[in-house]
Amino acid sequence: MTSLYLRALEARGLLSPRRVGRWVSYRPGAATGPSTAAGLVAALRASFQREAEPIGTIFRLATAFTHPRRIELFRLLQTGPRTLGQLRVAAHISGWALLRHLKKLEARGFITQREGLYAVADQPDGLGRELARQAAK
């Protein structure tokens, strides 16, 4: 379970991995500056104070962006709604992989799909808004 959390932080640039054989060590990433970390820390703190099950909520939201392709797709949708075909051409990935990533983003509430168009969803939660802001960079 810990490796999933570390991978999520790595995907956001908050950690940099160093692999030696089977071992991986992590250091603060280049994106770990005051502007990057402050909003994320505040959103995490609020989640812990507000949520009955904060770990589950945090994990569910953070796993939306644990893969670079999902971050890429989210950024593509920041420019406006797109069809599945438009996303496939822009992202240069197979239809199967595209659907898998879109399904994850939709299940986590970061995108919506209506009438064949995928679009970025509004985030009602502070942590969701902050993760979306970070992914959009």
KEMI-627588 format. One line per field, with one value per atom (N, C-alpha, C): residue number from 1; residue in one letter; chain; atom name; x, y, z. Coordinates in Angstrom, 2 decimals, padded with zeros to 5 digits, always signed. Each point is the difference from the previous one (the first is absolute). Layout:
<pts>
i <- [NUM;...]
aa <- [a;...]
ch <- [A;...]
at <- [CA;...]
x <- [X;...]
y <- [Y;...]
z <- [Z;...]
</pts>
This chain:
<pts>
i <- [1;1;1;2;2;2;3;3;3;4;4;4;5;5;5;6;6;6;7;7;7;8;8;8;9;9;9;10;10;10;11;11;11;12;12;12;13;13;13;14;14;14;15;15;15;16;16;16;17;17;17;18;18;18;19;19;19;20;20;20;21;21;21;22;22;22;23;23;23;24;24;24;25;25;25;26;26;26;27;27;27;28;28;28;29;29;29;30;30;30;31;31;31;32;32;32;33;33;33;34;34;34;35;35;35;36;36;36;37;37;37;38;38;38;39;39;39;40;40;40;41;41;41;42;42;42;43;43;43;44;44;44;45;45;45;46;46;46;47;47;47;48;48;48;49;49;49;50;50;50;51;51;51;52;52;52;53;53;53;54;54;54;55;55;55;56;56;56;57;57;57;58;58;58;59;59;59;60;60;60;61;61;61;62;62;62;63;63;63;64;64;64;65;65;65;66;66;66;67;67;67;68;68;68;69;69;69;70;70;70;71;71;71;72;72;72;73;73;73;74;74;74;75;75;75;76;76;76;77;77;77;78;78;78;79;79;79;80;80;80;81;81;81;82;82;82;83;83;83;84;84;84;85;85;85;86;86;86;87;87;87;88;88;88;89;89;89;90;90;90;91;91;91;92;92;92;93;93;93;94;94;94;95;95;95;96;96;96;97;97;97;98;98;98;99;99;99;100;100;100;101;101;101;102;102;102;103;103;103;104;104;104;105;105;105;106;106;106;107;107;107;108;108;108;109;109;109;110;110;110;111;111;111;112;112;112;113;113;113;114;114;114;115;115;115;116;116;116;117;117;117;118;118;118;119;119;119;120;120;120;121;121;121;122;122;122;123;123;123;124;124;124;125;125;125;126;126;126;127;127;127;128;128;128;129;129;129;130;130;130;131;131;131;132;132;132;133;133;133;134;134;134;135;135;135;136;136;136;137;137;137]
aa <- [m;m;m;t;t;t;s;s;s;l;l;l;y;y;y;l;l;l;r;r;r;a;a;a;l;l;l;e;e;e;a;a;a;r;r;r;g;g;g;l;l;l;l;l;l;s;s;s;p;p;p;r;r;r;r;r;r;v;v;v;g;g;g;r;r;r;w;w;w;v;v;v;s;s;s;y;y;y;r;r;r;p;p;p;g;g;g;a;a;a;a;a;a;t;t;t;g;g;g;p;p;p;s;s;s;t;t;t;a;a;a;a;a;a;g;g;g;l;l;l;v;v;v;a;a;a;a;a;a;l;l;l;r;r;r;a;a;a;s;s;s;f;f;f;q;q;q;r;r;r;e;e;e;a;a;a;e;e;e;p;p;p;i;i;i;g;g;g;t;t;t;i;i;i;f;f;f;r;r;r;l;l;l;a;a;a;t;t;t;a;a;a;f;f;f;t;t;t;h;h;h;p;p;p;r;r;r;r;r;r;i;i;i;e;e;e;l;l;l;f;f;f;r;r;r;l;l;l;l;l;l;q;q;q;t;t;t;g;g;g;p;p;p;r;r;r;t;t;t;l;l;l;g;g;g;q;q;q;l;l;l;r;r;r;v;v;v;a;a;a;a;a;a;h;h;h;i;i;i;s;s;s;g;g;g;w;w;w;a;a;a;l;l;l;l;l;l;r;r;r;h;h;h;l;l;l;k;k;k;k;k;k;l;l;l;e;e;e;a;a;a;r;r;r;g;g;g;f;f;f;i;i;i;t;t;t;q;q;q;r;r;r;e;e;e;g;g;g;l;l;l;y;y;y;a;a;a;v;v;v;a;a;a;d;d;d;q;q;q;p;p;p;d;d;d;g;g;g;l;l;l;g;g;g;r;r;r;e;e;e;l;l;l;a;a;a;r;r;r;q;q;q;a;a;a;a;a;a;k;k;k]
ch <- [A;A;A;A;A;A;A;A;A;A;A;A;A;A;A;A;A;A;A;A;A;A;A;A;A;A;A;A;A;A;A;A;A;A;A;A;A;A;A;A;A;A;A;A;A;A;A;A;A;A;A;A;A;A;A;A;A;A;A;A;A;A;A;A;A;A;A;A;A;A;A;A;A;A;A;A;A;A;A;A;A;A;A;A;A;A;A;A;A;A;A;A;A;A;A;A;A;A;A;A;A;A;A;A;A;A;A;A;A;A;A;A;A;A;A;A;A;A;A;A;A;A;A;A;A;A;A;A;A;A;A;A;A;A;A;A;A;A;A;A;A;A;A;A;A;A;A;A;A;A;A;A;A;A;A;A;A;A;A;A;A;A;A;A;A;A;A;A;A;A;A;A;A;A;A;A;A;A;A;A;A;A;A;A;A;A;A;A;A;A;A;A;A;A;A;A;A;A;A;A;A;A;A;A;A;A;A;A;A;A;A;A;A;A;A;A;A;A;A;A;A;A;A;A;A;A;A;A;A;A;A;A;A;A;A;A;A;A;A;A;A;A;A;A;A;A;A;A;A;A;A;A;A;A;A;A;A;A;A;A;A;A;A;A;A;A;A;A;A;A;A;A;A;A;A;A;A;A;A;A;A;A;A;A;A;A;A;A;A;A;A;A;A;A;A;A;A;A;A;A;A;A;A;A;A;A;A;A;A;A;A;A;A;A;A;A;A;A;A;A;A;A;A;A;A;A;A;A;A;A;A;A;A;A;A;A;A;A;A;A;A;A;A;A;A;A;A;A;A;A;A;A;A;A;A;A;A;A;A;A;A;A;A;A;A;A;A;A;A;A;A;A;A;A;A;A;A;A;A;A;A;A;A;A;A;A;A;A;A;A;A;A;A;A;A;A;A;A;A;A;A;A;A;A;A;A;A;A;A;A;A]
at <- [N;CA;C;N;CA;C;N;CA;C;N;CA;C;N;CA;C;N;CA;C;N;CA;C;N;CA;C;N;CA;C;N;CA;C;N;CA;C;N;CA;C;N;CA;C;N;CA;C;N;CA;C;N;CA;C;N;CA;C;N;CA;C;N;CA;C;N;CA;C;N;CA;C;N;CA;C;N;CA;C;N;CA;C;N;CA;C;N;CA;C;N;CA;C;N;CA;C;N;CA;C;N;CA;C;N;CA;C;N;CA;C;N;CA;C;N;CA;C;N;CA;C;N;CA;C;N;CA;C;N;CA;C;N;CA;C;N;CA;C;N;CA;C;N;CA;C;N;CA;C;N;CA;C;N;CA;C;N;CA;C;N;CA;C;N;CA;C;N;CA;C;N;CA;C;N;CA;C;N;CA;C;N;CA;C;N;CA;C;N;CA;C;N;CA;C;N;CA;C;N;CA;C;N;CA;C;N;CA;C;N;CA;C;N;CA;C;N;CA;C;N;CA;C;N;CA;C;N;CA;C;N;CA;C;N;CA;C;N;CA;C;N;CA;C;N;CA;C;N;CA;C;N;CA;C;N;CA;C;N;CA;C;N;CA;C;N;CA;C;N;CA;C;N;CA;C;N;CA;C;N;CA;C;N;CA;C;N;CA;C;N;CA;C;N;CA;C;N;CA;C;N;CA;C;N;CA;C;N;CA;C;N;CA;C;N;CA;C;N;CA;C;N;CA;C;N;CA;C;N;CA;C;N;CA;C;N;CA;C;N;CA;C;N;CA;C;N;CA;C;N;CA;C;N;CA;C;N;CA;C;N;CA;C;N;CA;C;N;CA;C;N;CA;C;N;CA;C;N;CA;C;N;CA;C;N;CA;C;N;CA;C;N;CA;C;N;CA;C;N;CA;C;N;CA;C;N;CA;C;N;CA;C;N;CA;C;N;CA;C;N;CA;C;N;CA;C;N;CA;C;N;CA;C;N;CA;C;N;CA;C;N;CA;C;N;CA;C;N;CA;C;N;CA;C;N;CA;C;N;CA;C;N;CA;C;N;CA;C;N;CA;C;N;CA;C;N;CA;C]
x <- [+000.82;-000.82;+000.87;+001.07;+000.89;+000.56;+000.34;+000.57;-000.99;-001.28;-001.00;-000.01;+000.11;+000.04;+001.27;+001.11;+001.26;-000.05;-000.60;-000.13;-000.89;-001.04;-000.88;+000.76;+000.81;+000.79;+001.07;+000.57;+001.00;-000.63;-001.20;-000.68;-000.27;-000.17;-000.24;+001.29;+001.14;+001.27;+000.40;-000.72;+000.32;+001.14;+000.22;+001.11;+000.78;+001.30;+000.85;+000.57;-000.24;+000.50;+001.46;+000.68;+001.34;+000.01;+000.15;-000.07;+001.40;+000.22;+001.24;-000.40;+000.10;-000.44;-001.49;-000.37;-001.41;-000.46;+000.91;-000.32;-000.27;-000.93;-000.33;+000.03;+000.74;-000.03;-000.58;-000.63;-000.66;+000.58;+000.06;+000.44;-001.05;-000.04;-000.94;+000.27;-001.07;+000.13;+000.24;+000.32;+000.30;-001.21;-001.21;-001.21;-000.40;+000.77;-000.36;+000.46;-000.68;+000.27;-001.14;+000.12;-001.06;-001.35;-000.02;-001.28;-000.65;+000.80;-000.53;-000.50;+000.80;-000.31;-001.04;-000.01;-000.88;-001.47;-000.45;-001.40;-000.35;+000.91;-000.24;-000.05;+000.91;+000.02;-001.29;-000.42;-001.23;-001.21;-000.07;-001.11;+000.01;+001.18;+000.11;-000.41;+000.46;-000.35;-001.52;-000.63;-001.45;-000.72;+000.52;-000.60;+000.06;+001.14;+000.14;-000.94;-000.24;-000.88;-001.47;-000.36;-001.39;-000.54;+000.82;-000.46;-000.02;-001.00;-000.04;+001.03;+000.22;+000.97;+000.98;+000.87;+000.85;+000.96;+000.55;+000.97;-000.66;-001.21;-000.71;-000.30;-000.44;-000.30;+001.26;+001.06;+001.26;+000.54;-000.02;+000.50;-000.83;-001.32;-000.89;+000.29;+000.14;+000.26;+001.41;+000.99;+001.39;+000.28;-000.67;+000.26;-000.51;-000.74;-000.41;+001.21;+001.04;+001.15;+001.30;-000.10;+001.21;+000.64;-000.61;+000.58;+000.19;+001.16;+000.26;-001.02;-000.55;-000.99;-001.28;-000.40;-001.21;+000.22;+001.19;+000.32;-000.05;+000.57;-000.01;-001.43;-000.84;-001.40;-000.74;+000.23;-000.65;+000.42;+001.27;+000.50;-000.61;-000.14;-000.64;-001.44;-000.70;-001.39;-000.13;+001.08;-000.02;-000.28;+000.36;-000.19;-001.43;-000.79;-001.39;-000.42;-001.31;-000.52;+000.53;+000.17;+000.49;-000.71;-000.06;-000.56;+001.09;-000.43;+000.93;+001.03;-000.45;+000.91;+001.02;-000.45;+000.91;+001.05;-000.42;+000.94;+001.00;-000.49;+000.89;+001.09;-000.38;+000.97;+000.98;-000.50;+000.85;+000.96;-000.46;+000.82;+000.88;-000.30;+000.80;+000.04;-001.17;-000.05;-001.15;+000.06;-001.01;-001.36;-001.03;-001.36;-000.26;+000.54;-000.20;+000.65;+001.23;+000.70;-000.69;-000.44;-000.69;-001.26;-000.80;-001.23;+000.29;+001.03;+000.37;+000.36;+000.79;+000.41;-001.19;-000.83;-001.16;-000.97;-000.16;-000.88;+000.48;+001.31;+000.58;-000.25;+000.26;-000.22;-001.48;-000.87;-001.43;-000.47;+000.49;-000.37;+000.46;+001.10;+000.53;-000.64;-000.86;-000.73;+000.73;+001.08;+000.76;-000.44;-000.67;-000.55;-001.42;-000.74;-001.34;-000.09;-000.99;-000.23;-001.49;-000.34;-001.39;-000.09;-000.92;-000.27;+001.27;+000.89;+001.21;+001.13;-000.18;+001.05;+000.52;+001.31;+000.64;+000.42;-000.20;+000.32;+000.47;+000.71;+000.45;-001.22;-000.09;-001.11;+000.41;-000.98;+000.25;+000.23;+000.97;+000.34;-000.61;-000.95;-000.61;+000.91;+000.91;+000.87;+001.30;+000.49;+001.24;+001.19;+000.12;+001.11;-000.11;-001.20;-000.20;+000.36;-000.39;+000.35;+001.51;+000.66;+001.45;+000.73;-000.45;+000.62;-000.24;-001.18;-000.29;+000.88;+000.19;+000.88;+001.43;+000.47;+001.35;+000.15;-001.00;+000.06;-000.05;-000.67;-000.15;+001.27;+000.97;+001.25;+000.82]
y <- [-001.18;+001.18;+001.26;-000.01;+001.16;+000.32;-001.02;+000.25;+000.74;-000.24;+000.71;+001.48;+000.32;+001.40;+000.68;-000.70;+000.57;+000.21;-000.94;+000.13;+001.19;+000.22;+001.15;+001.31;+000.07;+001.20;+000.18;-001.10;+000.05;+000.52;-000.48;+000.41;+001.50;+000.59;+001.45;+000.80;-000.68;+000.73;+000.40;-000.47;+000.35;-000.84;-001.16;-000.87;-000.41;-000.18;-000.51;-001.35;-001.04;-001.32;-000.19;-000.83;-000.44;-001.51;-000.70;-001.45;-000.61;-000.94;-000.76;-001.46;-000.74;-001.39;-000.06;-000.74;-000.13;+001.09;+000.81;+001.00;+001.36;+000.70;+001.35;+000.91;+001.09;+001.02;+001.26;+000.81;+001.21;+001.22;+001.08;+001.31;+001.01;+001.16;+001.03;+000.33;+000.14;+000.28;+001.47;+000.28;+001.36;+000.91;-000.54;+000.82;+000.31;-000.45;+000.20;+001.37;+001.01;+001.36;+000.49;+001.17;+000.52;+000.10;+000.45;+000.16;-001.35;-001.01;-001.32;-000.69;+000.01;-000.76;+000.66;+001.31;+000.68;-000.32;+000.11;-000.29;-001.45;-000.88;-001.42;-000.35;+000.54;-000.25;+000.52;+001.20;+000.57;-000.87;-000.48;-000.84;-001.34;-000.58;-001.26;+000.20;+001.08;+000.30;+000.13;+000.71;+000.16;-001.34;-000.87;-001.32;-000.81;+000.07;-000.73;+000.55;+001.29;+000.61;-000.24;-000.05;-000.04;-001.41;-000.88;-001.32;-001.02;-000.88;-001.10;-001.06;-000.21;-000.96;+000.73;+000.83;+000.84;-000.79;-001.09;-000.76;-000.54;-000.53;-000.52;+001.09;+001.15;+001.12;+000.49;+000.18;+000.48;-000.99;-001.27;-001.03;-000.02;+000.06;-000.04;+001.17;+001.19;+001.17;-000.01;-000.32;+000.04;-001.03;-001.14;-001.03;+000.36;+001.08;+000.46;+000.40;+000.47;+000.56;-000.77;-001.29;-000.80;-000.49;+000.28;-000.41;+001.23;+000.14;+001.19;+000.18;-001.09;+000.11;+000.67;-000.29;+000.63;+001.50;+000.36;+001.43;+000.65;-000.67;+000.52;+000.17;-001.00;+000.07;+001.13;+000.15;+001.07;+001.37;+000.13;+001.27;+000.25;-001.04;+000.17;+000.49;-000.52;+000.39;+001.39;+000.52;+001.37;+001.01;-000.33;+000.92;-000.02;-000.97;-000.09;-001.44;-000.23;-001.36;-000.62;-001.31;-000.74;-001.34;-000.50;-001.33;-001.04;-001.23;-001.10;-000.04;+000.18;+000.00;+001.13;+001.19;+001.13;-000.25;-000.58;-000.30;-001.06;-001.00;-001.08;+000.54;+000.87;+000.59;+000.90;+000.84;+000.94;-000.69;-001.09;-000.69;-001.10;-000.44;-001.05;-001.30;-000.41;-001.27;-000.84;-001.29;-000.93;+000.33;-000.41;+000.22;-000.66;-001.21;-000.73;+000.74;+000.44;+000.73;+001.33;+000.66;+001.28;-000.17;-000.99;-000.24;-000.32;-000.77;-000.35;+001.25;+000.89;+001.22;+000.96;+000.12;+000.87;-000.51;-001.32;-000.60;+000.32;-000.06;+000.31;+001.46;+000.91;+001.43;+000.30;-000.67;+000.20;-000.55;-001.18;-000.61;+000.85;+000.72;+000.86;+001.39;+000.26;+001.25;+001.17;-000.28;+001.08;+000.33;-000.94;+000.27;-000.54;+000.48;-000.51;-000.36;-000.82;-000.38;+000.12;+000.85;+000.18;+000.14;-000.74;+000.06;-000.14;-000.90;-000.28;+000.99;+000.97;+000.98;-000.18;-000.01;-000.04;+001.42;+000.37;+001.35;-000.06;+001.03;+000.12;+000.30;-000.67;+000.19;+001.02;+000.72;+000.91;-000.83;+000.41;-000.71;+000.70;-000.65;+000.62;-000.08;-000.94;-000.26;+000.79;+000.55;+000.77;-000.79;-001.24;-000.84;-000.32;-000.29;-000.26;+001.21;+001.19;+001.23;+000.19;-000.25;+000.20;-001.03;-001.24;-001.02;+000.33;+000.48;+000.40;+001.17;+000.94;+001.16;-000.46;-000.92;-000.52;-000.77;-000.79;-000.80;+000.88;+001.13;+000.89;+000.78;-000.01;+000.77;-000.59]
z <- [+000.00;+000.00;+000.00;+000.73;+000.05;-001.37;-000.77;-001.32;-000.91;+000.17;-000.79;+000.34;+001.29;+000.41;-000.51;+000.09;-000.50;-001.50;-000.70;-001.46;-000.36;+000.79;-000.25;+000.20;+001.03;+000.24;-001.08;-000.44;-001.08;-001.29;-000.32;-001.22;-000.03;+001.16;+000.09;+000.06;-000.01;+000.05;+001.40;+001.00;+001.38;+000.55;-000.61;+000.38;-001.24;+000.17;-001.07;+000.43;-000.80;+000.38;-000.42;+000.74;-000.38;+000.16;-001.12;+000.01;-000.04;+000.90;+000.04;+000.17;-001.10;+000.05;+000.27;+001.03;+000.37;+000.94;+000.50;+001.01;-000.64;+000.58;-000.46;+001.23;-000.13;+001.06;-000.61;+000.84;-000.48;+000.68;-000.77;+000.49;-000.44;+000.66;-000.47;-001.46;-000.77;-001.43;-000.28;-001.24;-000.42;+000.13;-000.11;+000.07;+001.43;+000.98;+001.39;+000.47;-000.45;+000.43;+000.85;+000.58;+000.87;-000.70;-001.25;-000.69;-000.29;-000.27;-000.31;+001.27;+001.01;+001.21;+000.89;+000.08;+000.95;-000.24;-001.24;-000.30;+000.24;-000.34;+000.20;+001.48;+000.77;+001.45;+000.65;-000.39;+000.56;-000.35;-001.23;-000.43;+000.73;+000.19;+000.75;+001.45;+000.60;+001.39;+000.15;-000.92;+000.04;-000.14;-000.86;-000.17;+001.29;+000.68;+001.27;+001.06;-000.01;+001.01;-000.31;-001.28;-000.41;-000.23;-000.52;-000.44;+001.14;-000.05;+000.96;-000.37;-001.30;-000.52;-000.92;+000.55;-000.86;-000.90;+000.49;-000.80;-001.26;+000.13;-001.16;-001.02;+000.48;-000.89;-000.70;+000.76;-000.56;-001.03;+000.34;-000.92;-001.28;+000.13;-001.16;-000.94;+000.55;-000.83;-000.59;+000.82;-000.45;-001.09;+000.04;-000.99;-001.39;-000.10;-001.33;-000.82;+000.67;-000.71;+000.24;+000.25;+000.23;-001.29;-001.12;-001.28;-000.87;-000.62;-000.84;-001.13;-000.53;-001.06;+000.48;+001.26;+000.53;+000.20;+000.41;+000.13;-001.38;-001.00;-001.37;-000.51;+000.24;-000.45;+000.70;+001.30;+000.74;-000.56;-000.31;-000.57;-001.37;-000.80;-001.31;+000.15;+000.99;+000.22;+000.61;+000.55;+000.54;-001.11;-001.23;-001.13;-000.52;+000.44;-000.42;-000.21;-000.09;-000.20;-001.29;+000.04;-001.19;-000.08;-001.22;-000.22;+000.29;+000.06;+000.20;-001.13;-001.22;-001.15;+000.06;+000.38;+000.12;+001.08;+001.12;+001.08;-000.44;-000.72;-000.45;-000.93;-000.92;-000.93;+000.75;+000.90;+000.72;+000.97;+000.62;+001.01;-000.59;-001.22;-000.66;+000.82;+000.50;+000.73;-000.55;+000.30;-000.50;+000.61;-000.70;+000.48;+001.34;+000.17;+001.25;+001.16;-000.16;+001.06;+000.28;-001.04;+000.15;+000.83;-000.32;+000.76;+001.46;+000.24;+001.38;+000.79;-000.58;+000.70;+000.18;-001.02;+000.12;+001.06;+000.06;+001.00;+001.42;+000.21;+001.31;+000.35;-000.94;+000.26;+000.25;-000.73;+000.19;+001.34;+000.38;+001.28;+001.18;-000.19;+001.07;-000.01;-001.00;-000.05;-000.64;-000.73;-000.61;-001.42;-000.64;-001.33;-000.07;-000.98;-000.27;-001.48;-000.31;-001.40;-000.25;-000.98;-000.39;-001.50;-000.57;-001.43;-000.83;+000.42;-000.75;+000.21;+000.88;+000.29;+001.42;+000.11;+001.31;+000.36;+001.26;+000.46;+001.45;+000.43;+001.38;+000.87;+001.14;+000.94;+001.07;+000.51;+001.13;+001.25;+000.79;+001.22;+001.22;+000.66;+001.18;+001.23;+000.01;+001.14;-000.13;+001.11;-000.02;-000.47;+000.44;-000.42;-001.49;-000.46;-001.42;-000.85;+000.47;-000.73;-000.05;+001.11;+000.05;-000.88;+000.03;-000.87;-001.47;-000.33;-001.37;-000.41;+000.90;-000.29;-000.25;+000.83;-000.16;-001.31;-000.33;-001.24;-001.23;+000.09;-001.14;-000.33;+000.90;-000.21;-001.11]
</pts>
